[in-house]
């Protein structure tokens, strides 16, 4: 697996040669780490699992509690000052003994040459790993596993306890922009979250398939074609297709808004009067409070007459727009021709689609994203949609409604999901029917074990309706949707916190944002002429820094939270930002070049030489946690899980550079350049190389490309 090169079809990390680890443990009086039925530890990938194995063995001897229960109870701490691992004794569920007394008994009976005597904090037993053995084990794991350290390819197997079992298959649908629309900062979230999830599952051994389900079908392409005929330029289309089509789309929508102005006013007036006629029910009172009596309902004959007059005017205006025909009516007719396969209607659409995909591919390459499957709404077969509509009708799920076809989910056990349309009055299919057909087409093609839809929170109701209908359709659709999942996320807003709209022309272009950030980063790099001259491709490096800045800001909170696109904050080298991570990586690369310690010396170094300073011990303990952090990220699927760890680790790394000798405050005791022996130099460089490796592994998992010079 090469996370930097691809985000799919990862083969997984090779297992560590455990003979070296076993040999080291034997010098400490320990045999091969014990194994237990029902307990899945991966000692070949995770050094902390070695410690878990010995802790479980010791606690089992004292308490006779099942190893699986002990394993589930053991937790890693949020802060290393509270131990490397902690056991909350009540979680052992052992009756007959007070938890605080049992905690003392466990600590007193515990003996392991690689773990300090446990400390007891009320009902918690805290385990601190001895620095020397931990440094040796952790740094050997990191230096041998290299780009695979921390990842666990067993997790994606049908049976993780059997290395030879089949790998599970995952399809991730993400990004999914509408063709002919500029790729803006709002598209960024789905794209990089989907890329992260694909990389995450690939690192866990799943076979992953990245799918881009393009919005390439619908009435809007009738609108766009009219816009291009009125405002378009073939020359501008060839030069910058997305930007030009976006400009055209904004202009034709302005014309459409002007054309619909009278109808919109009448509709708003009609809506206002209807609410007066049938006011919404009063809100339920707070618990313990009496409901207030609703105000007397007043609706006069004059108001009724006004409502009838407004409705008549609205119908007349709408009829005039259809007869004109309006932009909206032309678009509807145009799309009907597209559905019917009219070659002239499809000519512009095909050109817009092809040019858009080529432009998007360039943007995806900048973001370190690659797709296995460029799919789209247009590729869903009409026959499969007809089949979906037929099943809905046969199952009694769909029903006619004013010339259209709908599914009333309130009648089928989902009152909160309301009504969803299946077909319009003109017979053309809607998103729901298309999504139903697309879902099963994917299952037929890929036979996936799981499928993830990465779709913004604005579409939460639609996705819930879509999944519910599949469930109601029965076998085989019911079984397939059980393996489908919607991962939602908050919206990106403009710097002032306003929602962006393509139609209104208020989107922030991602390409323009990246170019602006790239220019800023390039300027910062030029500030140090000596270093700048050593950068092989400064333009490319500046672009990588810009992308890191933007992506890290996106990752700096839980996915469900939205954020404002703040260029000034994200490009800062101060605080926890993308440029800071890149600087931390480049700094160690520079140190490695200057130190010139051969790789063989790093792998065979005496790492006990670096544990006499607390900064070095804390960094080693943090590096040992990386496989557990990855496992936690695999459970949470939150990029912030990885990002928080990387910032914590880089802060500990930075503290090592300035660590002072206790006896000589002027001596930088963790400095490679001032090491007092070749052995100490090799050990320190091994620590920093391992830190750089973990940082690089985490950055690539997030979709960032680590730079070596900047």
C-alpha positions in Angstrom: 0.0 0.0 0.0 1.2 3.4 -0.9 -1.0 6.0 0.6 0.8 8.9 -1.1 0.3 7.4 -4.5 -3.2 6.0 -4.4 -6.3 6.0 -2.1 -7.5 2.6 -3.2 -6.7 -1.1 -3.5 -4.2 -1.2 -0.8 -2.4 -4.4 -0.1 -1.6 -3.8 3.5 1.6 -3.7 5.6 3.9 -6.6 5.9 4.0 -8.1 9.4 7.1 -7.3 11.5 9.7 -10.0 11.9 8.7 -11.0 15.4 11.8 -13.1 15.9 13.8 -9.9 16.6 11.2 -8.7 19.1 11.0 -12.1 20.8 14.8 -12.2 21.0 14.8 -8.8 22.7 12.1 -9.8 25.1 14.0 -13.0 26.0 17.0 -10.9 27.2 14.5 -9.4 29.7 13.3 -12.8 30.9 10.1 -12.8 28.8 8.9 -15.4 26.3 6.8 -14.8 23.2 3.8 -12.5 24.1 1.0 -14.7 25.3 -2.2 -15.2 23.3 -5.8 -15.9 24.6 -8.9 -17.3 23.0 -11.4 -14.6 22.0 -8.8 -11.8 22.4 -7.5 -10.3 19.1 -4.2 -8.6 19.6 -1.9 -7.7 16.7 1.6 -7.8 18.3 3.2 -7.9 14.8 1.8 -4.4 14.1 1.3 -2.7 17.4 4.0 -2.6 20.1 1.4 -1.6 22.8 -0.3 -4.9 22.1 2.7 -6.7 23.5 2.2 -4.8 26.8 -1.5 -5.6 26.7 -0.7 -9.3 26.4 1.5 -9.3 29.5 -0.9 -7.1 31.5 -3.9 -9.4 30.6 -1.8 -12.4 31.7 -0.9 -10.9 35.0 -4.4 -9.7 35.8 -5.9 -13.0 34.8 -3.6 -14.8 37.3 -4.7 -12.5 40.1 -8.4 -12.3 39.4 -9.3 -15.3 37.2 -11.4 -12.9 35.1 -11.8 -13.9 31.4 -9.0 -12.4 29.3 -11.5 -11.0 26.8 -13.2 -9.0 29.6 -9.8 -7.7 30.8 -8.9 -6.7 27.3 -12.1 -4.8 26.8 -11.6 -3.0 30.1 -8.0 -1.9 29.4 -8.0 1.7 28.0 -5.3 4.0 26.7 -5.2 7.4 28.5 -5.8 10.8 27.1 -2.8 12.2 28.9 0.4 10.2 29.4 0.8 11.6 32.9 -2.0 9.2 33.8 -0.2 6.2 32.5 0.3 4.4 29.1 -2.7 2.1 29.9 -5.3 2.2 32.6 -7.6 -0.4 34.1 -10.9 0.8 35.6 -11.4 -2.1 38.0 -15.3 -2.0 38.1 -15.2 -2.9 34.4 -13.9 -6.4 35.3 -17.4 -7.0 36.7 -16.0 -9.2 39.5 -18.5 -9.7 42.4 -17.5 -10.3 46.0 -14.7 -7.8 46.3 -14.7 -4.0 46.6 -13.1 -2.4 43.5 -10.6 -0.3 45.5 -9.4 -3.3 47.4 -9.1 -5.4 44.2 -7.1 -2.5 42.5 -4.5 -2.7 45.3 -4.3 -6.5 45.0 -3.8 -6.3 41.3 -1.0 -3.7 41.7 0.7 -5.6 44.5 0.7 -9.0 42.6 1.8 -7.4 39.3 5.3 -8.3 38.0 6.6 -7.6 34.5 10.2 -6.6 33.6 9.0 -4.1 30.9 6.4 -2.4 33.0 6.8 -0.3 36.2 5.0 -1.3 39.4 1.4 -0.1 38.7 0.0 2.8 40.6 -3.5 2.8 42.1 -5.8 5.8 41.9 -9.0 4.8 43.9 -10.5 2.1 41.6 -8.1 2.7 38.7 -4.9 0.8 38.1 -2.4 2.7 36.0 0.4 1.0 34.0 3.5 2.9 33.0 5.9 1.2 30.5 9.6 1.2 31.3 11.3 3.8 29.0 14.2 1.6 27.9 12.4 -1.4 26.5 9.6 0.8 25.2 12.0 2.9 23.2 13.7 -0.2 21.8 10.5 -1.9 20.8 8.7 1.2 19.4 11.5 2.6 17.4 12.3 -0.9 15.9 8.7 -1.2 14.9 8.7 2.2 13.3 12.0 1.9 11.5 11.2 -1.5 10.1 7.6 -0.9 9.1 8.4 2.6 7.7 5.4 3.8 5.6 3.2 1.1 7.1 3.9 1.7 10.8 0.6 2.2 12.7 -1.7 0.6 10.1 -3.3 -2.8 10.5 -4.3 -4.7 7.4 -6.0 -7.4 9.4 -8.9 -5.2 10.3 -10.4 -5.4 6.7 -10.4 -9.2 6.6 -13.6 -11.2 6.9 -12.0 -13.0 9.8 -9.2 -10.8 11.3 -7.9 -13.7 13.3 -7.0 -15.6 10.1 -4.4 -13.8 7.9 -5.4 -15.7 4.8 -9.1 -14.8 4.9 -10.8 -12.7 2.2 -10.5 -8.9 2.2 -13.8 -7.0 2.5 -14.8 -4.6 -0.2 -15.9 -1.0 0.3 -17.4 1.5 -2.2 -17.1 5.2 -1.2 -19.2 7.7 -3.1 -18.0 11.2 -2.6 -17.3 14.6 -4.1 -20.0 14.3 -6.8 -20.1 17.9 -8.1 -22.6 19.0 -10.7 -20.9 19.1 -14.1 -20.4 22.5 -15.7 -20.3 24.2 -12.3 -17.1 25.6 -10.8 -15.5 23.4 -8.2 -15.8 25.6 -5.1 -14.8 25.4 -1.5 -18.2 23.9 -0.7 -17.3 20.8 -2.7 -14.0 20.5 -0.8 -15.5 18.8 2.3 -17.1 15.8 0.5 -13.9 15.4 -1.6 -11.4 15.3 1.2 -13.6 13.5 3.7 -14.3 10.8 1.1 -10.6 10.7 0.3 -9.7 10.3 4.0 -12.2 7.5 4.5 -11.0 5.6 1.4 -7.4 5.9 2.6 -8.4 4.9 6.2 -10.1 1.7 5.1 -7.3 0.9 2.6 -4.8 1.2 5.5 -7.0 -1.2 7.5 -6.8 -3.8 4.7 -10.1 -3.3 2.9 -10.3 -3.3 -0.9 -11.6 0.2 -1.6 -13.3 1.7 -4.6 -13.6 5.4 -4.9 -16.7 6.6 -6.8 -17.5 10.0 -8.1 -21.2 10.1 -8.8 -21.5 13.3 -11.0 -24.5 15.4 -11.1 -24.7 15.3 -14.8 -28.4 15.0 -15.5 -31.5 17.1 -15.0 -33.4 20.2 -16.1 -30.5 22.4 -15.1 -28.7 21.3 -18.3 -31.6 22.7 -20.3 -31.1 26.0 -18.4 -27.4 25.9 -19.1 -27.8 25.1 -22.8 -30.0 28.2 -23.2 -27.4 30.2 -21.3 -24.6 29.0 -23.6 -26.6 29.8 -26.7 -27.2 33.4 -25.4 -24.0 34.2 -23.6 -21.5 31.4 -24.5 -18.2 31.6 -26.3 -16.6 28.5 -27.9 -13.2 30.1 -27.4 -13.7 30.8 -23.7 -15.2 27.3 -23.3 -12.0 25.7 -24.7 -9.7 28.0 -22.6 -11.4 27.5 -19.2 -14.6 25.4 -19.5 -15.7 25.3 -15.9 -15.2 29.0 -15.2 -16.9 30.0 -18.4 -19.9 27.7 -17.9 -20.2 28.9 -14.4 -20.4 32.5 -15.6 -23.0 31.5 -18.2 -25.0 29.7 -15.6 -25.1 32.7 -13.2 -26.2 35.0 -16.1 -29.0 32.8 -17.3 -30.2 32.3 -13.7 -30.4 36.1 -13.3 -32.6 36.2 -16.4 -34.7 33.4 -15.0 -35.1 35.2 -11.6 -36.2 38.4 -13.4 -38.6 36.4 -15.6 -40.2 34.6 -12.5 -40.3 37.8 -10.4 -44.1 38.4 -10.7 -44.9 34.7 -10.2 -42.7 34.6 -7.1 -44.4 37.6 -5.5 -47.8 36.1 -6.2 -46.7 32.7 -4.8 -45.4 34.4 -1.6 -48.7 36.3 -1.2 -50.7 33.1 -1.7 -48.5 31.3 0.9 -49.0 34.1 3.4 -52.8 34.1 3.0 -53.0 30.3 3.3 -51.1 30.4 6.6 -53.6 33.0 7.9 -56.5 30.8 6.8 -55.0 27.6 8.3 -52.5 28.7 11.0 -50.1 26.1 12.3 -51.0 24.4 15.6 -49.6 26.0 18.7 -46.3 24.7 20.1 -46.5 22.2 22.9 -45.9 23.9 26.3 -42.7 23.2 28.3 -43.0 20.3 30.8 -45.0 21.4 33.9 -46.5 24.4 32.1 -50.1 24.9 31.0 -50.7 25.5 27.3 -51.8 29.1 26.4 -55.2 29.4 24.7 -54.7 30.0 21.0 -55.8 33.4 19.7 -59.3 33.4 18.1 -59.1 32.5 14.5 -60.2 35.3 12.2 -60.7 34.8 8.4 -63.0 37.2 6.6 -64.9 36.9 3.3 -62.6 39.7 2.0 -59.5 37.6 2.7 -61.1 34.6 1.1 -61.8 36.7 -2.0 -58.3 38.1 -2.0 -56.8 34.5 -1.8 -59.0 33.4 -4.7 -57.9 36.4 -6.8 -54.2 35.8 -6.0 -54.5 32.1 -7.0 -56.2 33.1 -10.3 -53.5 35.6 -11.0 -50.8 33.1 -10.2 -52.3 30.5 -12.6 -52.6 33.1 -15.3 -48.9 34.2 -14.9 -47.7 30.6 -14.9 -49.8 29.8 -18.0 -48.2 32.9 -19.7 -44.7 31.7 -18.8 -45.4 28.2 -20.2 -46.9 29.7 -23.4 -44.0 32.2 -23.8 -42.2 29.8 -23.3 -40.1 30.8 -20.3 -36.5 29.8 -19.5 -37.9 27.3 -17.0 -40.4 25.8 -19.5 -37.8 25.6 -22.3 -35.4 23.8 -19.8 -38.2 21.3 -19.0 -38.8 20.6 -22.6 -35.1 20.4 -23.3 -34.5 17.9 -20.6 -37.5 15.8 -21.9 -35.7 15.7 -25.2 -32.5 14.6 -23.5 -34.3 11.8 -21.8 -35.8 10.7 -25.1 -32.3 10.6 -26.6 -32.5 13.6 -28.9 -29.0 13.9 -30.5 -29.2 17.7 -30.9 -30.3 18.1 -27.2 -27.5 15.8 -26.1 -24.8 17.5 -28.2 -24.0 20.4 -25.8 -24.6 18.2 -22.7 -21.9 15.7 -23.8 -19.4 18.4 -24.5 -20.0 20.1 -21.2 -19.7 16.7 -19.4 -16.4 15.7 -21.1 -14.8 19.1 -20.6 -15.9 19.3 -16.9 -14.5 15.8 -16.0 -11.1 16.7 -17.5 -11.0 20.0 -15.5 -12.1 18.2 -12.3 -9.3 15.6 -12.7 -6.7 18.4 -12.6 -8.3 19.7 -9.4 -8.4 16.2 -7.9 -4.7 15.7 -8.7 -3.9 18.9 -6.8 -5.8 17.5 -3.8 -4.0 14.1 -4.0 -7.3 12.3 -4.9 -7.9 9.7 -7.5 -11.1 8.0 -8.4 -11.6 4.4 -9.6 -15.1 5.1 -11.1 -16.4 8.2 -12.7 -20.1 7.5 -12.6 -23.1 9.8 -12.9 -26.8 10.3 -12.8 -26.9 10.0 -16.6 -25.4 6.4 -16.5 -28.3 5.0 -14.5 -30.3 2.8 -16.9 -33.9 3.8 -17.7 -34.9 0.1 -17.5 -33.6 -0.1 -13.9 -35.5 3.0 -12.9 -38.6 1.6 -14.5 -38.1 -1.6 -12.5 -37.8 0.4 -9.3 -41.0 2.3 -10.1 -42.7 -1.0 -10.9 -41.6 -2.6 -7.5 -42.8 0.5 -5.6 -46.2 0.2 -7.3 -46.5 -3.5 -6.8 -45.5 -3.3 -3.1 -48.2 -0.6 -2.6 -45.5 2.0 -1.6 -46.1 4.5 -4.4 -49.4 6.3 -5.3 -50.5 8.9 -7.8 -50.7 12.5 -6.7 -52.0 15.3 -9.0 -50.4 13.7 -12.1 -47.1 12.8 -10.3 -46.2 9.7 -8.4 -45.1 9.8 -4.7 -44.3 7.7 -1.7 -45.9 8.8 1.6 -43.5 7.4 4.2 -45.8 8.6 7.0 -48.1 5.7 6.0 -45.1 3.2 6.2 -43.8 3.7 9.8 -41.7 6.8 9.2 -43.7 9.9 10.1 -40.7 12.2 10.3 -39.7 11.4 6.7 -42.8 12.8 5.1 -43.6 12.5 1.4 -41.1 12.0 -1.5 -41.8 12.2 -5.2 -40.9 9.3 -7.5 -42.0 10.8 -10.9 -42.9 14.3 -12.1 -46.1 15.1 -13.9 -44.3 14.9 -17.2 -43.2 11.4 -16.5 -39.5 12.1 -15.9 -37.8 10.4 -13.0 -36.6 12.2 -9.9 -33.6 11.8 -7.7 -35.1 9.1 -5.5 -35.9 6.7 -8.4 -32.5 7.2 -9.9 -30.7 6.7 -6.5 -32.7 3.5 -5.9 -31.6 2.1 -9.3 -28.0 3.3 -8.9 -27.7 1.6 -5.5 -28.5 -1.8 -6.8 -26.5 -1.3 -10.0 -23.4 -0.7 -7.8 -24.1 -3.8 -5.7 -24.5 -5.9 -8.9 -21.2 -4.5 -10.2 -19.0 -4.6 -7.1 -20.7 -7.0 -4.6 -19.6 -4.6 -1.9 -19.5 -5.5 1.8 -20.1 -1.9 2.7 -21.0 1.3 0.8 -20.5 4.8 2.3 -22.3 7.9 0.9 -20.4 11.1 1.8 -23.2 13.7 1.4 -23.7 17.1 3.1 -26.2 17.5 6.0 -28.5 19.5 3.6 -29.4 16.2 2.1 -30.0 14.2 5.4 -33.7 13.9 4.8 -33.3 12.8 1.2 -30.8 10.1 2.1 -33.0 8.9 5.0 -35.9 8.7 2.6 -33.8 6.8 0.1 -32.6 4.3 2.6 -36.1 3.8 4.1 -37.6 3.1 0.7 -34.9 0.5 -0.1 -35.7 -1.2 3.2 -39.5 -1.2 2.5 -38.9 -2.7 -1.0 -37.9 -6.0 0.6 -35.4 -8.5 -0.6 -32.8 -8.1 -2.1 -32.8 -4.3 -1.6 -33.5 -4.6 2.1 -30.3 -6.7 2.6 -28.2 -4.4 0.5 -29.2 -1.1 2.3 -28.2 -2.7 5.6 -24.6 -2.5 4.4 -25.0 1.2 3.3 -24.1 4.1 5.4 -24.5 7.9 5.1 -21.6 10.0 6.5 -22.9 13.5 6.8 -21.0 16.8 7.3 -21.5 20.5 7.9 -21.3 23.2 5.3 -18.5 25.4 4.3 -19.5 29.1 4.3 -17.8 32.1 2.9 -15.4 34.2 5.2 -18.4 36.2 6.5 -20.4 33.1 7.4 -22.8 33.4 4.5 -24.1 30.3 2.6 -22.6 30.1 -0.9 -24.8 29.7 -4.1 -23.7 28.9 -7.6 -26.9 30.4 -9.0 -26.3 33.7 -7.2 -22.6 33.7 -8.1 -21.5 33.8 -4.4 -19.3 30.7 -4.3 -15.6 30.9 -3.4 -13.7 29.2 -6.2 -11.5 26.5 -4.9 -9.0 26.9 -7.7 -8.8 30.7 -7.0 -8.4 30.0 -3.3 -5.6 27.5 -3.9 -3.8 29.8 -6.2 -4.1 32.7 -3.7 -2.8 30.4 -0.9 0.0 29.1 -3.2 1.1 32.7 -4.0 1.2 33.5 -0.3 3.2 30.4 0.5 5.6 31.1 -2.3 6.2 34.6 -0.9 7.0 33.1 2.5 9.5 30.6 1.0 11.3 33.4 -1.0 11.8 35.1 2.4 14.7 32.7 3.0 16.8 32.9 -0.1 19.4 30.3 1.0 16.7 27.6 1.7 14.7 28.7 -1.4 17.5 27.9 -3.7 17.7 24.3 -2.3 14.0 23.6 -3.1 13.9 21.5 -6.3 10.5 22.7 -7.4 9.4 25.7 -5.4 6.1 26.3 -7.3 5.0 22.7 -6.7 6.1 22.9 -3.0 4.2 26.2 -2.5 1.1 24.5 -4.0 1.5 21.5 -1.6 1.7 23.9 1.3 -1.4 25.8 0.2 -3.4 22.5 -0.1 -2.2 21.4 3.3 -3.3 24.7 4.8 -6.8 24.4 3.3 -7.3 20.7 4.1 -6.1 21.0 7.7 -8.5 23.9 8.4 -11.3 21.6 7.1 -10.2 18.8 9.4 -9.9 21.0 12.5 -13.3 20.0 13.9 -15.7 17.2 13.8 -17.2 16.5 10.3 -20.7 17.5 11.4 -19.6 21.0 12.3 -19.5 23.6 9.5 -16.9 26.4 9.3 -16.1 29.7 7.6 -13.4 29.5 4.9 -10.7 31.7 6.5 -7.7 32.1 4.2 -5.7 34.3 6.7 -5.9 31.8 9.5 -5.3 28.7 7.5 -2.1 30.0 5.9 -0.5 30.9 9.2 2.7 29.1 10.4 1.7 29.9 14.0 -0.5 27.5 15.9 -1.9 24.2 14.7 -2.1 24.6 11.0 -1.2 22.7 7.8 2.0 24.8 7.2 3.1 24.0 10.8 2.9 20.2 10.1 4.8 20.6 6.9 7.5 22.7 8.6 7.8 20.0 11.3 8.4 17.3 8.7 10.8 19.4 6.6 12.8 20.3 9.7 13.5 16.6 10.5 14.4 16.0 6.8 16.9 18.8 7.0 18.4 17.3 10.2 18.7 13.9 8.5 20.6 15.4 5.6 23.0 17.2 7.8 23.5 14.3 10.2 24.2 11.8 7.5 23.7 8.7 9.8 23.4 5.5 7.7 20.1 3.7 7.9 21.8 0.5 9.3 23.1 2.5 12.2 19.6 3.9 13.0 18.0 0.4 13.0 20.7 -1.0 15.3 21.1 1.9 17.6 21.1 1.6 21.4 17.8 3.5 22.1 18.3 3.3 25.9 20.6 6.2 25.4 17.8 8.6 24.7 15.5 7.8 27.7 17.4 9.7 30.3 15.6 12.9 29.4 11.8 13.3 30.1 11.2 15.0 26.7 12.7 11.9 24.9 10.6 9.5 27.0 7.4 11.4 26.3 8.0 11.5 22.6 8.7 7.7 22.5 5.5 7.0 24.5 3.6 9.1 22.0 5.0 7.3 19.0 4.0 4.0 20.6 0.4 5.2 20.7 0.2 5.8 16.9 -1.2 2.3 16.1 -3.9 2.8 18.8 -4.7 6.2 17.4 -5.1 4.7 13.9 -7.4 2.1 15.4 -9.4 4.8 17.2 -9.7 6.8 13.9 -10.9 3.6 12.2 -13.7 3.5 14.8 -14.6 7.2 14.8 -13.9 7.8 11.1 -13.1 11.4 12.2 -10.0 13.1 10.6 -9.7 15.2 13.7 -8.7 12.0 15.6 -5.5 11.8 13.5 -4.9 15.5 13.3 -5.1 16.0 17.1 -2.5 13.3 17.6 -0.2 14.7 14.9 -0.2 18.2 16.6 0.4 16.6 20.0 3.3 14.5 18.7 4.9 17.4 16.8 4.8 19.6 19.9 6.6 16.9 21.9 9.1 16.6 19.0 9.7 20.3 19.1 10.2 20.2 22.9 13.0 17.7 22.4 15.1 20.1 20.3 15.3 22.5 23.2 15.6 20.0 26.0 18.4 21.0 28.4 20.8 18.8 30.4 19.9 18.7 34.1 23.5 19.2 35.1 24.4 21.7 32.4 21.6 24.1 31.5 23.5 25.3 28.4 23.8 21.9 26.8 21.0 20.7 24.5 21.0 17.1 25.5 18.7 15.9 22.7 20.6 17.7 20.0 21.9 15.4 17.2 24.6 17.9 16.2 26.0 18.1 19.8 25.7 14.4 20.7 28.6 13.4 22.9 29.2 10.1 21.0 28.5 8.4 17.7 26.2 5.9 19.5 24.1 8.7 21.1 23.9 10.5 17.7 22.6 7.4 16.0 20.0 6.8 18.8 18.8 10.4 18.6 18.6 10.3 14.8 16.7 7.1 15.1 14.1 8.8 17.3 13.8 11.8 15.0 13.6 9.6 11.9 10.8 7.5 13.6 9.0 10.7 14.5 9.2 12.0 10.9 7.9 8.6 9.7 4.9 8.7 12.0 4.2 12.3 11.0 4.4 11.4 7.3 2.2 8.3 7.8 -0.5 10.4 9.5 -0.3 13.2 6.9 -0.7 10.8 4.0 -3.6 9.2 5.8 -5.2 12.7 5.8 -4.4 13.1 2.1 -1.5 15.5 2.7 1.8 15.2 0.8 4.8 15.7 3.1 7.4 18.1 1.8 11.1 17.6 2.5 12.3 21.1 1.8 10.5 24.5 2.1 
